[in-house]
């Protein structure tokens, strides 16, 4: 930023002079030393010349002990001090005072002891600092004087006062943006984004922000090679105004051409990068699209560094996008330990090659060893499958699941294509289409008699889902609502073939009131087309647990057999309400009330609801809230534990 002055160099220097005045307590005089004769011999025994006077007088210390314990006297003695600023009421921005506090020598040493020389130096430095900050706000005639105040007869702590006289606020008499007219019809909008115009204060922060805004805006408006020069400011002290001149070279409006990639990157080719980009050839250039593409490539986890740059296009009027990638290590090993009421202890281990089948085709080998669950699975996952945020998944798995309601040994083949949301790119609409083939050997009991039985089910299903997210945050919503539905037509073979459909609807809403977020949730589910006993136990509805009705263990709610074990049902209803209260710092308190039940019939009748209540603790980290909920049942069935604890990432809903 170049400044010029409309006055003489001497007058300009005078305007920068920091005036430091001695206090009324008395000036410290000094006697000039005799000139030194270079030819005269030096006398080591001769007394030193008296030190020159200082600009801030030290208070009279006669009320203090004449000689401190360390032998120093008067100006050499150190005392604690305080300080304050005067003359800034209604002047400048909050940033000015914040910057002064951060850079001030007086503030940095506030309350510590100082001698007269140290105090004088700090006062002079802060006077110069405050003058500079005031000039940056547009007060080019600012003056800062210093003085020291001592209470009473000289005792007590001295107070350093910096008294500012800001003077008039200088404003721009003219602002010229040379070359902006070459942007045509976009000139007015770009000038508005610059933000500084005739009549604006000569504020250094506003000018710097205007430069950044203009550079960003002109790139977003289709000018990839635009340059914005440094502003040249001429200050006229006589009229207390200034002029600003800034040169813009738009470089021509362009449209997107092709995408190129370094051929040896070992990760993606240009074709796949084009699939996940949000722009297509022929679209107007927008610099934000390049930022978005770079962020997306990093989010794949397959690259360590990414460079995305506009380059002149092969065709006239176009801009090509050159992408340079460096691969990241492709392997991931992950482990997990956990415990859940009703689910037991479990340990999970997985190994993933994130790009075994390029582009973005990952292979995962996954295993679970637990007291009530064992699993072995091979998972194929291709991200950004023929489009942004579309994920193709296929899995082969063998599982053994032990629950109070059933014991199931299952072999499954599943696949799905879905549009996913994530914390970096939260989507309004998401969907999934899938298919499942299962062979499941399941053991449960006849509800009426408690007689054990074993049945084998062959099941084919076509699960689909559609969800709308109108909330403001994926992990910690504070306003808005969400709606979701799942529909899964299924064909089951167990003795004879029969069909049924599983349907589930979810809704939640959020509203902020002061520092409290009120949140509510409901879930309704039904199985149509078959009686409960005919449906495999692992495909029925159950309730209870941290994602259901808190205060109860996993699957603890609903009809039971003669042994007191849950048997599941054909329909369910769940409700939750909680108040998310920000308590102190990054912590919050969440009282909650949940309700729900499982029903034998195909339609929930909302009778016999089981209630649970409790309180939760939230730690709001940078990547989302960490949840710890402690709940207790209000009207439990016999045999239900009186306390349940849940820990997870994100809110309960």
C-alpha positions, 0 to 999 in steps of 0.5 A: 500500500503506497502512501503519498502526502500532499504537503512537504516532506518536513510537514509530513514528518511533523505529522508523524512526530509523537509528542511526549510531555513531562507531567506537572510533577516537575521536569527532570533537568539535565546539564549538557556535558562539555564537548570531548576533545579527541586529542586530549588523553582520557582520564580513567578517574574522571567522573562520568557526565550526567545522564540526559533527562528523560521525557516522563518524570518519575514521582517524588519518592520522599514518602518512601524509604530513602534507600531500598534494601538493594541500595538503589535510590530515586530513579533507579528504584523500581515500583509497580505501576498502572496505566490507562488510555484517555480520549478514545471514547467513541473513537475508532473500532473495537479492533483498535483497542484489541490490537493496542492491548496485544502490542502494548509494552505497558499492558504486557508488563502491567502490575510489574515493577519498573524504574523510571527509564523503563517506564519512560521507554514503555510510555514512548513506545505505546504513544507511538503505537497508539498514534500509528493505530489511530492513523490506520483508522483514518485519524491522520492528525492524531497526537498522544501525550503521556503523563504520570499521576500519583495518588496523595502525597506521592505514595501509592502506585503511579499511573501512566496516562496516555491521552489521545487527541485523535483529530478529524477523521479523514475521508476519501474525496475520490476512489478510482478503480482503473480497468474495472470498466473492462468487466462490462456489465459486472463492473457495478457489482465488483465495485460494490464488493470493493466496498470503499467509495467516496466518503468512506473513512481512510481505514487501512483495514477496510482497504485491505478487506476491499482488495481481498473481496475484489480479488475473490469476486472478480475470480468468481465472476469469470476472470481467472487471470485477473490481477489487482494492483496495490492501492495508491493513496494520497493524503491531503492534510490541508483538506483532511481528505485522501484519494485512492487509485487502484489498477485492475487488469481483468484479463478477459472473461473465460469459460471452463475448458478441459481438466488435465492431470499429471499422468504419473500421479497413481491415483486418478485420471483426468476423466474421474476428476471431471466426474466429481467436479461441480463444473462442466466444459462451457460453464462460466469460470468460477474460482470457488469451483476450483476451491471446491474441487481441491477440497473434494480431492483431499477428502478422498483420503487418497492424496497427500497434496493437491494443486489445482490451477487455471491455465490458458485453454486450448480453445479461444475464450476457455480456461483449462484446469491443471490438477497435480496430485501426490498420492497418500499411503493407500493402506489403513488399519483400524481398531475399536473397543466398545461395550453396550448394555445388552450388546456386551463387549466387542473388539473390531479390527479392519484393514483397508486398501483405499484404492485397490480398484482405481479410481476410488475402489476400496477393499476392506477386510473386517472382523468383530470379536465380541461376547455377543457378536462375531463377524467376518466381512469383505467389503468393496466400496467405490466412492464418487461412482459416476458422479459426485457423492455417489457410493457403490458398496458390496459386501459378503459377510458371515455373522453370529449374533446373540441377543436376548430375543434370538440367536442368529447365524447369518450369511449375507450378500448385500449391495447398495448405491447411495447418495451420502452426506458428510460433515464437510458437504452436508446434503439436503437430499440423500437416498439409497437403493439396495439389494440383500440376499440372506441365509439365516439360521435362527433360534428363539422360543415359542412365546406361549410355551417357551419351547426352544425352536430353530428355523432357517430363513432364506430372505431377499430384500430390496431396501430403499430410503429417502431423506431430507435434511433441513438442519444447519449442522450434521452432528450438532443441529440447532435449527431446522428439521429432518424427515426420512423414510425407509421401505424394504419389500422382502420375500422370505422362504421358511417352509413356504414362500411369503412376502411382507414389507418393512416401513419406517418413518423418522422425523426430528426438529430443532429450535434455539431459544437463547443458549438452549436448543430444544430438540424432538424426535419421533419414529414410527415403524410397521411390518405389513403382509405377514404375522409377527411369528412368521417373520424372522426374529432378526427382521422384527422391530425392537426398542430400547438403547442409546439410539432408541429409548434411553434408560433401557438396555438394547431391545429391552422394550416390548412383548416378552416370552414366558422366560422374560426375554423380548420377542420383538414386534410388527410395529413400533412408536418412539418419541424423544425430547431434550433440552441442549443447554450450553453450560460452561466453556465447551461443555453442555448439559442435556436433560431428556425424556424418551418414550416408546413401545413395540406392538404385535399388530401391524399398526402402533396403537401408542398404548403402554408406552415405556418412559425413560429419563436422564441427563447427558453431558456434551463436550463440543469438540472441533469435529462435533459433540461427544455424547455421554448420556445416563438414563433410568427407566420410569416404568420398566418391565420386570428384570430391566436394569435401573441404569444405562449409560451411552457414549457416542459421537454426535447428538442422540438425534 
